[in-house]
Amino acid sequence: MAAGPASAVPPPAVLPPAPARATGRRLPLRAVVRAGVVVTLLRPATWVVALAGFLAGGGIVALAWPITVLPTLTGVQNLLGAPISTLAFGDPSPELVRAAAIGGAAAALLLAAGLIAGAWAERRGIALTLEGAADEGIGVRVRHVVQTGAPGTGSLALLRLLALLPPAAALVLSWPALYGVTYQELILPGDLATPLPIRVVARVPLQLVAVLGAWLLADAAARAGARRLALERRRVPRAWALGWADLARRPHRILPLAVLGDLVLAVAAGPALAVAAIAWGRVRASLELGPNSPVGIATVALWVAMWLGTVALAGVGAAIRDALLTLEGVEAA
């Protein structure tokens, strides 16, 4: 008897891959440092983005330090003596009121612009770092910062504004001591050979350490919260609170990386910035020879090249600093 046609055997079902489960594992600290340096050095785009964030966060003040001329005590007295005297007698002049209003509005605009620019740079830097880590085969579970539905620049700027509260509170608490010592050093200086900032720091080190410590902790928590905001779609208050929770759970990871990032930035740009400040005196002396002097032109060109190199080094250092905490905040694959 002829055998009947064999019944068709259904092909095995192709099941979709199971979603990856959160493991809680993170890259070892050495791997984070190595990956942060590799990703940064191989992607110059991170330098530009990190430099923008550094400048927006107040780095422009540090980079402008070599060419900044601080006013003398006599100049400050001549500028503010008359307006403050009217305020002391209870009848502020219209000029003082107008100057205070303009100054307050300008400060608010600068703060808003800095927060928005810094938030954009931080958000873009997170994306570049994670994409670079995936391209280089570094085992992280997140490759892209998805744009659709992800909190935007405004949310990150608001989180950064919340991060200013702890250092601002520390500064307010330390202000009476700082103001008293500074005022005393201005009217009765102890040692004119020592610059005023150094004399003030020597007399109130604990208050300044408290302000600096509050800023370091708040910045580290804000960076952790920013990663929560961008990658997990958290709301701003929740992301800010989770950033502090991450800092409390993993202080042995976040704090060393935060300090290391600041040290990398300081080592990258600090010496060059100090040399630029010293060389600025030679530039000013060469300009006295006349605007068309070959020596003056060559000196100015050399100084500008040196300063631009300092800016580039600051961008590299800031990019490494940002990459370290970004790679620490994601799970290992």
Buried (B, 14 or more C-beta within 10 A) or exposed (E): EEEEEEEEEEEEEEEEEEEEEEEEEBBEBEBBBBBBBBBBBEBEEBBBBBBBBBBBBEBEEBBEEBEEEEEEEEEEEEEBEEBEEBBEEEEBEEEBEEEEEEEEEEEEEEEEEBBBBBBBBBBBBBBBBBBBBBEEEBBBBBBEBEEEEBBEBEBBBBBBBBBBEBBBEBBEEBEEBBEEBBEBBEEEEEEEEEEBEEBBBEBBEEBBEBBEEBBBBBBBBBBBBBBBBBBBEBEBEEBBBBBBBBBEEBEEBBBBBBEBBBEBBBEBBBEBBEBBBEBBEEBEEBBEEEEEBEEBBEBBEBBEEBBEBBBBBBBBBBBBBBBBBBBBBBBBB
